[in-house]
Amino acid sequence: MSDAKDLAPNAIFDELKAGRVLLVDVREPAEFANQRIHGAVLMPLSTFEPKALPTDGARRVVFQCGSGKRSRKALDTFVAATGVDAAHMAGGIAAWKQQGLPCAHIDPATGRVVDHGHY
């Protein structure tokens, strides 16, 4: 499914840097711990509670997952429950990485988290 709620990683990156997006990662904790987008908050789809997300209009809620399937499901559930306009990242973190955008990740050589804390 492709529509106006499917956002490209580069567009989300710009909005995230500007502070206009609340990026919600709906993957599971182990996936998030292994690799994540700096600034994303974790709310796994398995325990997803749409009304727990802030919807004050200060930032647009954008969902992301590994490939875009779970984030689209979270988006549809969120909009149905809250009526708030939101979006999701088409292609998920896989598309984000394919565009060469930065991720926090675990260094396999040291086991330490590598996150430069900026974009």
C-alpha positions in Angstrom: 0.0 0.0 0.0 1.4 3.4 -1.0 -0.3 6.7 -0.1 0.5 10.1 1.5 1.1 8.4 4.9 4.1 6.5 3.5 7.0 8.8 4.0 10.5 8.4 2.6 13.5 8.0 5.0 15.1 11.2 3.8 12.0 13.3 4.4 11.7 11.8 7.9 15.4 12.5 8.6 15.0 16.2 7.8 11.9 16.4 10.0 13.6 14.5 12.8 16.6 16.8 12.8 14.3 19.8 12.9 12.4 18.4 15.9 9.1 18.2 14.0 8.7 14.4 14.3 8.1 11.9 17.2 9.6 8.8 15.7 8.1 5.7 17.2 9.9 2.4 16.6 7.4 -0.5 16.9 9.9 -3.3 16.7 10.6 -5.6 19.6 13.2 -4.6 22.3 15.9 -6.9 21.1 15.7 -5.4 17.6 15.7 -1.9 19.0 18.7 -2.7 21.2 20.7 -4.1 18.3 20.1 -1.2 15.9 18.0 2.0 16.1 17.5 5.4 14.7 18.8 8.1 17.1 15.9 9.9 18.7 13.3 7.1 18.2 11.2 6.0 21.1 10.3 2.3 21.5 6.7 1.1 21.6 6.6 -2.5 20.4 3.6 -3.5 18.3 3.2 -6.5 20.6 2.2 -4.1 23.5 1.1 -1.1 21.4 -1.2 1.4 23.2 -2.1 4.2 20.8 -3.5 6.6 23.4 -0.2 6.5 25.3 1.6 8.6 22.7 1.6 12.4 23.0 -0.6 14.0 20.4 -0.4 17.6 21.3 0.4 18.7 17.8 3.9 19.8 18.6 5.4 16.9 16.6 3.9 14.6 14.0 3.9 11.0 15.0 5.7 8.8 12.6 6.0 5.0 13.0 8.9 2.9 11.8 9.9 -0.8 12.0 12.2 -3.1 10.1 10.5 -3.2 6.7 7.4 -1.0 6.9 4.8 -3.7 7.6 4.4 -3.4 11.4 4.7 0.4 11.2 1.8 0.6 8.8 -0.3 -1.6 11.1 0.6 0.6 14.0 -0.3 3.7 12.0 -3.7 2.3 11.0 -4.4 1.3 14.7 -3.2 4.7 16.0 -5.3 6.7 13.6 -8.4 4.6 14.2 -8.0 5.0 18.0 -7.1 8.6 18.2 -8.2 10.3 15.0 -4.8 12.1 14.9 -3.0 12.5 11.6 0.2 10.4 11.5 2.5 8.6 9.1 5.0 5.8 8.8 8.4 5.2 7.2 8.0 3.3 4.0 10.6 0.5 3.9 11.4 0.8 7.6 14.9 0.9 9.0 16.1 -1.2 6.0 15.3 1.7 3.7 16.8 4.1 6.1 20.1 2.3 6.1 19.9 1.8 2.3 19.8 5.7 2.0 23.0 5.8 4.1 21.3 7.5 7.1 22.9 7.1 10.5 21.9 4.4 13.0 22.9 3.7 16.6 24.1 0.1 16.7 26.1 -2.4 18.6 29.7 -2.8 17.6 30.2 -6.5 17.2 33.9 -6.3 18.1 33.4 -4.6 21.4 29.7 -5.2 22.3 29.4 -1.4 22.9 26.6 0.8 21.6 27.8 3.2 18.9 25.6 6.3 18.9 27.2 9.6 18.1 24.1 11.4 19.5 23.7 13.7 16.6 22.7 13.7 12.9 
